[in-house]
Amino acid sequence: MNKKKIKWLIFVWLWGMVLVNAEDFFKVKERIIREAWFKTFSLYFSPKLSITDLGYTSNIYSYQDIEEPDWTADVGINLSTAAILKDRFILTIDEFPYYSFYLKNKNEEAFNNLFQFAVYTHLGRFNLNYKLNLNYIRERPNSEFGVRTRLNEQNQVLSIDYGKHDRFFINLYAARNQREYTDEQYLQNYDLSHLDREDTLLGITLNKRIFSRTRLWLNYEYYVYRFLHASEKDGIGGKLSLGVDFPEISRIKGSLRFGWKSFFPKNPDFNDFLKPFGSGTLSMQMLRRFKFHFNYLVDNFFSFWNPNQYFDERSFSVGIEFYFNSRIKVGYDHRWGNLSFKSLLDGSVSRTDDFYRSSFSLAFRIFKKMGIVLDYTIYHADSTQLDFKRRYNFIGGKITHEF
């Protein structure tokens, strides 16, 4: 890497640090005012009670060879505060502490916290924002994991755009993300430290409003991976993708993205690759009583199973909800997925996992968009490696704020 590139990366790091576009200042202001539960002077407050995974799980560890049932619950409160300063600045703080409870397996209990600080401002046709996320969580980071593990994350992003959001605008952003696994061992056999890394990202997005509030965009992102304890996996790459964002308030909501991702490892023994990638979530309201959902993920991730392995994930889900009236609805969602584990050395496939997840739900609205959801979930994953077969059933409920 030449000196100019190093200086540029240092400059990005000093500014702080992934957004596809800077958010429109006045749209952010409109959303804050609309969603606030109460206000005083220039402060807006939006507290939300959070209860998820409240119920009985047949196997909290997911893996078939270490099956352990238990009663669980994740309980917390999401505290959102915003200050709007004379149509020039918006400051927001989101603090979300929650606790994971287990009835029998007290060693699995954990405190978690999600924190975000953001600043928004504008100058003419320029929109600028900065976000800082600090997450201290115990979760399953991706589809490969069966047991929850402790993860520390710090993400910073600086974003600026120029133009008219109701027509055409250009966005530039720079980000710096860091994640570290603090559990010493995973499943007593796997050291997760080789996954600890820092990412630096630089991107540009061209955005065009095509009709109503629907936006079409083209994005290119350059990234640098630096592993904290496994420098042989360091590398650079790029992503080129086309996407569409649908408006927040309409019969069709969500966003779709698809493109190509390249990776060029620093280690000459590892292979370069160029792969499709994308993600999307779509919700469609039809005939008043029906709502359809679609979700997909096409991407690749470094594996904990072997330091020289990564896996390609291809997964998608479809779902349907039926509203009996404005207060009661039922739903069904089914997700299919495949994980293909490949060597960084030669790209050979050494393991494949196929999984599915089916969920049945019954929901009752209790206040505005707040509701109680009762659900039954079946998860099953087959693997060519016997130790990684996963399975559990869950019956319980949660609180939703998107009825």
Solvent accessible surface area in square Angstrom, and as a share of the most:
residue,aa,sasa,rsa
1,M,130,0.58
2,N,94,0.48
3,K,163,0.69
4,K,169,0.72
5,K,74,0.32
6,I,77,0.39
7,K,144,0.61
8,W,122,0.43
9,L,28,0.14
10,I,91,0.46
11,F,95,0.40
12,V,3,0.02
13,W,127,0.45
14,L,126,0.63
15,W,140,0.49
16,G,7,0.07
17,M,0,0.00
18,V,80,0.46
19,L,33,0.17
20,V,35,0.20
21,N,26,0.13
22,A,0,0.00
23,E,42,0.19
24,D,23,0.12
25,F,1,0.00
26,F,103,0.43
27,K,93,0.39
28,V,1,0.01
29,K,47,0.20
30,E,77,0.35
31,R,63,0.23
32,I,24,0.12
33,I,84,0.43
34,R,112,0.41
35,E,84,0.38
36,A,26,0.20
37,W,126,0.44
38,F,116,0.48
39,K,111,0.47
40,T,59,0.34
41,F,186,0.77
42,S,48,0.31
43,L,69,0.35
44,Y,26,0.10
45,F,50,0.21
46,S,17,0.11
47,P,38,0.24
48,K,63,0.27
49,L,78,0.39
50,S,22,0.14
51,I,36,0.18
52,T,49,0.28
53,D,60,0.31
54,L,89,0.44
55,G,7,0.06
56,Y,78,0.30
57,T,14,0.08
58,S,28,0.18
59,N,1,0.01
60,I,14,0.07
61,Y,37,0.14
62,S,3,0.02
63,Y,2,0.01
64,Q,68,0.30
65,D,97,0.50
66,I,75,0.38
67,E,108,0.48
68,E,49,0.22
69,P,47,0.29
70,D,1,0.00
71,W,136,0.48
72,T,15,0.09
73,A,11,0.08
74,D,14,0.07
75,V,53,0.31
76,G,12,0.12
77,I,70,0.36
78,N,44,0.23
79,L,76,0.38
80,S,31,0.20
81,T,44,0.26
82,A,6,0.05
83,A,15,0.12
84,I,15,0.08
85,L,76,0.38
86,K,194,0.82
87,D,65,0.34
88,R,98,0.36
89,F,89,0.37
90,I,0,0.00
91,L,64,0.32
92,T,16,0.10
93,I,78,0.40
94,D,42,0.22
95,E,51,0.23
96,F,39,0.16
97,P,37,0.23
98,Y,35,0.13
99,Y,71,0.27
100,S,2,0.01
101,F,94,0.39
102,Y,13,0.05
103,L,113,0.56
104,K,123,0.52
105,N,20,0.10
106,K,120,0.51
107,N,117,0.60
108,E,15,0.07
109,E,42,0.19
110,A,8,0.07
111,F,101,0.42
112,N,0,0.00
113,N,28,0.15
114,L,57,0.29
115,F,47,0.19
116,Q,45,0.20
117,F,59,0.25
118,A,0,0.00
119,V,36,0.21
120,Y,9,0.04
121,T,27,0.16
122,H,24,0.11
123,L,125,0.62
124,G,70,0.67
125,R,121,0.44
126,F,82,0.34
127,N,12,0.06
128,L,59,0.30
129,N,4,0.02
130,Y,52,0.20
131,K,24,0.10
132,L,38,0.19
133,N,33,0.17
134,L,72,0.36
135,N,26,0.13
136,Y,96,0.37
137,I,10,0.05
138,R,39,0.14
139,E,61,0.27
140,R,87,0.32
141,P,29,0.18
142,N,34,0.17
143,S,34,0.22
144,E,0,0.00
145,F,7,0.03
146,G,1,0.01
147,V,17,0.10
148,R,36,0.13
149,T,1,0.00
150,R,25,0.09
151,L,1,0.00
152,N,53,0.27
153,E,27,0.12
154,Q,66,0.29
155,N,41,0.21
156,Q,28,0.12
157,V,8,0.05
158,L,41,0.21
159,S,0,0.00
160,I,60,0.30
161,D,1,0.01
162,Y,108,0.41
163,G,10,0.10
164,K,73,0.31
165,H,39,0.18
166,D,77,0.40
167,R,147,0.54
168,F,93,0.39
169,F,2,0.01
170,I,68,0.35
171,N,0,0.00
172,L,92,0.46
173,Y,9,0.04
174,A,14,0.11
175,A,0,0.00
176,R,34,0.12
177,N,29,0.15
178,Q,43,0.19
179,R,77,0.28
180,E,57,0.26
181,Y,18,0.07
182,T,68,0.39
183,D,45,0.23
184,E,150,0.67
185,Q,96,0.43
186,Y,7,0.03
187,L,49,0.25
188,Q,166,0.74
189,N,118,0.61
190,Y,46,0.18
191,D,72,0.37
192,L,1,0.00
193,S,35,0.23
194,H,21,0.09
195,L,12,0.06
196,D,5,0.02
197,R,46,0.17
198,E,25,0.11
199,D,17,0.09
200,T,27,0.15
201,L,13,0.06
202,L,31,0.15
203,G,11,0.11
204,I,72,0.37
205,T,0,0.00
206,L,71,0.35
207,N,1,0.00
208,K,98,0.41
209,R,83,0.30
210,I,77,0.39
211,F,126,0.53
212,S,73,0.47
213,R,122,0.44
214,T,3,0.02
215,R,33,0.12
216,L,67,0.33
217,W,9,0.03
218,L,79,0.39
219,N,1,0.00
220,Y,99,0.38
221,E,3,0.02
222,Y,47,0.18
223,Y,1,0.00
224,V,21,0.12
225,Y,21,0.08
226,R,117,0.43
227,F,5,0.02
228,L,49,0.25
229,H,118,0.53
230,A,5,0.04
231,S,65,0.42
232,E,76,0.34
233,K,1,0.00
234,D,17,0.09
235,G,6,0.06
236,I,57,0.29
237,G,4,0.04
238,G,6,0.06
239,K,33,0.14
240,L,93,0.46
241,S,2,0.02
242,L,98,0.49
243,G,5,0.05
244,V,25,0.15
245,D,31,0.16
246,F,44,0.18
247,P,16,0.10
248,E,105,0.47
249,I,117,0.59
250,S,48,0.31
251,R,140,0.51
252,I,70,0.35
253,K,85,0.36
254,G,27,0.26
255,S,46,0.30
256,L,48,0.24
257,R,47,0.17
258,F,100,0.42
259,G,6,0.06
260,W,130,0.46
261,K,11,0.05
262,S,18,0.12
263,F,4,0.02
264,F,98,0.41
265,P,17,0.10
266,K,144,0.61
267,N,30,0.15
268,P,130,0.82
269,D,96,0.50
270,F,14,0.06
271,N,73,0.37
272,D,85,0.44
273,F,33,0.14
274,L,120,0.60
275,K,24,0.10
276,P,37,0.23
277,F,8,0.03
278,G,2,0.02
279,S,48,0.31
280,G,7,0.06
281,T,73,0.43
282,L,24,0.12
283,S,21,0.14
284,M,61,0.27
285,Q,45,0.20
286,M,92,0.41
287,L,146,0.73
288,R,201,0.73
289,R,115,0.42
290,F,65,0.27
291,K,38,0.16
292,F,68,0.28
293,H,61,0.27
294,F,70,0.29
295,N,43,0.22
296,Y,36,0.14
297,L,46,0.23
298,V,22,0.13
299,D,23,0.12
300,N,15,0.08
301,F,60,0.25
302,F,26,0.11
303,S,0,0.00
304,F,3,0.01
305,W,49,0.17
306,N,56,0.29
307,P,61,0.39
308,N,54,0.28
309,Q,17,0.07
310,Y,13,0.05
311,F,0,0.00
312,D,5,0.03
313,E,3,0.02
314,R,85,0.31
315,S,3,0.02
316,F,93,0.39
317,S,8,0.05
318,V,65,0.38
319,G,8,0.08
320,I,63,0.32
321,E,30,0.13
322,F,57,0.24
323,Y,29,0.11
324,F,102,0.42
325,N,77,0.39
326,S,75,0.49
327,R,121,0.44
328,I,56,0.29
329,K,15,0.06
330,V,52,0.30
331,G,14,0.14
332,Y,83,0.31
333,D,44,0.23
334,H,27,0.12
335,R,50,0.18
336,W,105,0.37
337,G,11,0.10
338,N,49,0.25
339,L,0,0.00
340,S,17,0.11
341,F,0,0.00
342,K,41,0.18
343,S,15,0.10
344,L,4,0.02
345,L,86,0.43
346,D,92,0.48
347,G,30,0.29
348,S,58,0.37
349,V,85,0.49
350,S,52,0.34
351,R,3,0.01
352,T,42,0.25
353,D,0,0.00
354,D,80,0.41
355,F,15,0.06
356,Y,82,0.31
357,R,94,0.34
358,S,9,0.06
359,S,16,0.10
360,F,99,0.41
361,S,36,0.23
362,L,61,0.30
363,A,3,0.02
364,F,72,0.30
365,R,56,0.20
366,I,83,0.42
367,F,97,0.41
368,K,144,0.61
369,K,119,0.51
370,M,32,0.14
371,G,0,0.00
372,I,74,0.37
373,V,13,0.08
374,L,88,0.44
375,D,25,0.13
376,Y,81,0.31
377,T,3,0.02
378,I,52,0.27
379,Y,26,0.10
380,H,29,0.13
381,A,0,0.00
382,D,67,0.35
383,S,10,0.07
384,T,93,0.54
385,Q,67,0.30
386,L,140,0.70
387,D,95,0.49
388,F,6,0.02
389,K,59,0.25
390,R,1,0.00
391,R,115,0.42
392,Y,36,0.14
393,N,58,0.30
394,F,21,0.09
395,I,101,0.51
396,G,17,0.16
397,G,7,0.07
398,K,84,0.35
399,I,27,0.14
400,T,24,0.14
401,H,41,0.18
402,E,130,0.58
403,F,28,0.12
